[in-house]
Amino acid sequence: MNTDVATLQSIAATLEEEPMASQRVLAENAGMSIGLMNAVLKRFVERGWIMLTNVNMRKLAYAVTPEGIAELTARSHSFAKRNFELANKYNDSLCTLISNAKDEGKTTVILYGQSYIRFLLIYACEILNVTFKEKTIDEPLVENALCIVGELNSEEDIDRLEKAGFTNLLNLLNED
């Protein structure tokens, strides 16, 4: 079903840019053959997601119906909700990690390298009144700080830094 929604999204985006797009253009933009697009369009018409209109004897026009838009909206809402729940879960884990480090007397969190969730680290540090710093992966571990290696570093660098005493952010997040 997710591929259907992705295909519907591709069709909707194409029709927004080019309202009279042909089946060939819809297929190209969705990365599929014309035959497959034909079958998909028939299925979407049956579901009520797409409406066909005869422009002339040889040309059809396609439009996403309100039901199709509702399906896209519902899926987008569900996707956003799952991501917000995941962000909250990771934030809770980071707050626990940083709070425990603070209880041990560490007042600084240092991110070594890059992380997709850098913003969550910064937020957790702000609410726990802990200093946040960033360093390159080649800089040494700071003894009185919580030193975290970001998940966007190479596996070799992550392994090397973890062995040197850094907290592996990826392992922390995978524990949940």
C-alpha positions as CSV (number, residue, x, y, z in Angstrom):
1,M,0.0,0.0,0.0
2,N,2.9,2.4,0.7
3,T,4.1,2.1,-2.9
4,D,0.6,2.9,-4.0
5,V,0.6,6.1,-1.9
6,A,4.0,7.0,-3.2
7,T,2.8,6.5,-6.8
8,L,-0.3,8.6,-6.0
9,Q,1.9,11.3,-4.6
10,S,4.1,11.2,-7.8
11,I,0.9,11.5,-10.0
12,A,-0.4,14.3,-7.9
13,A,2.9,16.2,-8.1
14,T,3.1,15.7,-11.8
15,L,-0.5,16.8,-12.4
16,E,0.1,19.9,-10.3
17,E,3.0,20.9,-12.5
18,E,1.4,19.7,-15.8
19,P,-2.4,19.3,-15.5
20,M,-2.7,17.7,-19.0
21,A,0.2,15.2,-18.4
22,S,0.0,12.1,-20.6
23,Q,0.2,8.6,-19.2
24,R,3.7,8.5,-20.6
25,V,4.8,11.5,-18.6
26,L,3.1,10.1,-15.4
27,A,4.9,6.8,-15.9
28,E,8.3,8.5,-16.5
29,N,7.9,10.7,-13.4
30,A,6.9,7.7,-11.3
31,G,9.8,5.6,-12.7
32,M,7.6,2.9,-14.2
33,S,6.6,1.5,-17.6
34,I,3.6,2.9,-19.4
35,G,1.9,-0.5,-19.1
36,L,2.3,-0.6,-15.4
37,M,1.1,3.0,-15.1
38,N,-2.0,2.1,-17.1
39,A,-2.7,-0.7,-14.6
40,V,-2.0,1.6,-11.6
41,L,-4.3,4.3,-13.0
42,K,-7.1,1.7,-13.5
43,R,-6.7,0.5,-9.9
44,F,-6.7,4.1,-8.6
45,V,-9.8,4.9,-10.6
46,E,-11.5,1.8,-9.0
47,R,-10.4,3.1,-5.5
48,G,-11.8,6.5,-6.3
49,W,-8.4,8.2,-6.0
50,I,-8.1,9.3,-9.7
51,M,-10.7,10.6,-12.1
52,L,-10.5,10.2,-15.9
53,T,-12.0,12.6,-18.3
54,N,-12.0,12.3,-22.1
55,V,-10.5,15.5,-23.6
56,N,-11.0,14.2,-27.1
57,M,-11.1,10.8,-28.9
58,R,-7.4,10.2,-28.3
59,K,-6.6,12.1,-25.1
60,L,-7.5,11.4,-21.5
61,A,-7.1,13.9,-18.6
62,Y,-6.3,12.7,-15.1
63,A,-7.2,14.3,-11.8
64,V,-6.7,13.4,-8.2
65,T,-10.1,13.1,-6.5
66,P,-10.9,14.4,-3.0
67,E,-10.7,10.8,-1.9
68,G,-7.1,10.6,-3.3
69,I,-6.2,13.8,-1.6
70,A,-7.7,12.5,1.6
71,E,-5.6,9.3,1.3
72,L,-2.4,11.3,0.8
73,T,-3.3,13.6,3.7
74,A,-4.0,10.6,6.0
75,R,-0.7,9.0,5.1
76,S,1.2,12.2,5.6
77,H,-0.5,12.7,9.0
78,S,0.4,9.1,10.0
79,F,4.0,9.6,8.9
80,A,4.4,12.8,10.8
81,K,2.9,11.3,13.9
82,R,5.3,8.3,13.8
83,N,8.2,10.6,13.4
84,F,7.1,12.9,16.2
85,E,6.7,9.8,18.5
86,L,10.2,8.6,17.5
87,A,11.7,12.1,18.1
88,N,10.1,12.2,21.6
89,K,11.4,8.7,22.4
90,Y,14.9,9.7,21.3
91,N,14.7,12.9,23.3
92,D,13.7,11.0,26.4
93,S,16.7,8.7,26.0
94,L,19.0,11.6,25.4
95,C,17.7,13.4,28.5
96,T,18.2,10.3,30.6
97,L,21.7,9.9,29.3
98,I,22.6,13.6,29.8
99,S,20.9,13.7,33.2
100,N,22.9,10.7,34.4
101,A,26.1,12.3,33.1
102,K,25.2,15.5,35.0
103,D,24.6,13.5,38.2
104,E,28.2,12.2,37.7
105,G,29.4,15.8,37.6
106,K,29.7,16.3,33.9
107,T,28.4,19.7,32.8
108,T,29.3,19.5,29.1
109,V,28.1,17.3,26.3
110,I,30.4,17.2,23.2
111,L,29.3,15.8,19.9
112,Y,32.1,14.5,17.8
113,G,31.4,14.6,14.1
114,Q,27.9,14.8,12.6
115,S,24.5,13.6,13.7
116,Y,21.0,13.7,12.2
117,I,19.6,14.3,15.7
118,R,22.0,17.1,16.7
119,F,19.0,19.3,17.3
120,L,17.7,16.8,19.9
121,L,21.1,16.9,21.7
122,I,21.1,20.6,21.8
123,Y,17.5,20.7,23.1
124,A,18.2,18.1,25.8
125,C,21.3,20.1,26.9
126,E,19.2,23.3,27.0
127,I,16.5,21.9,29.2
128,L,19.0,20.2,31.5
129,N,21.2,23.3,31.7
130,V,24.3,21.5,30.3
131,T,26.7,23.1,27.9
132,F,26.7,21.7,24.3
133,K,29.8,21.7,22.2
134,E,30.9,20.2,18.9
135,K,34.3,18.9,17.8
136,T,35.7,17.1,14.9
137,I,36.3,13.4,15.1
138,D,40.1,13.9,15.3
139,E,40.0,15.9,18.6
140,P,40.7,14.1,21.8
141,L,38.2,12.9,24.3
142,V,37.5,15.5,27.1
143,E,37.7,13.7,30.4
144,N,35.1,15.7,32.4
145,A,32.5,15.8,29.6
146,L,30.0,13.4,28.1
147,C,31.6,12.7,24.7
148,I,29.3,11.4,22.0
149,V,30.2,10.2,18.6
150,G,27.6,11.0,15.9
151,E,26.0,8.3,13.8
152,L,27.0,10.0,10.5
153,N,30.7,9.3,11.0
154,S,32.3,6.4,9.2
155,E,32.0,3.0,10.9
156,E,35.8,2.9,11.4
157,D,35.7,6.3,13.2
158,I,32.7,5.3,15.3
159,D,34.4,2.0,16.3
160,R,37.7,3.8,17.0
161,L,36.1,6.5,19.1
162,E,33.9,4.1,21.0
163,K,36.9,2.1,22.0
164,A,38.5,5.3,23.2
165,G,35.6,5.8,25.6
166,F,33.1,7.9,23.6
167,T,29.4,7.1,23.8
168,N,28.1,5.7,20.5
169,L,25.0,7.6,19.8
170,L,23.8,5.0,17.4
171,N,24.0,2.2,20.0
172,L,22.1,4.4,22.5
173,L,19.3,5.0,20.0
174,N,19.2,1.4,18.9
175,E,18.7,0.2,22.5
176,D,15.2,1.7,22.4
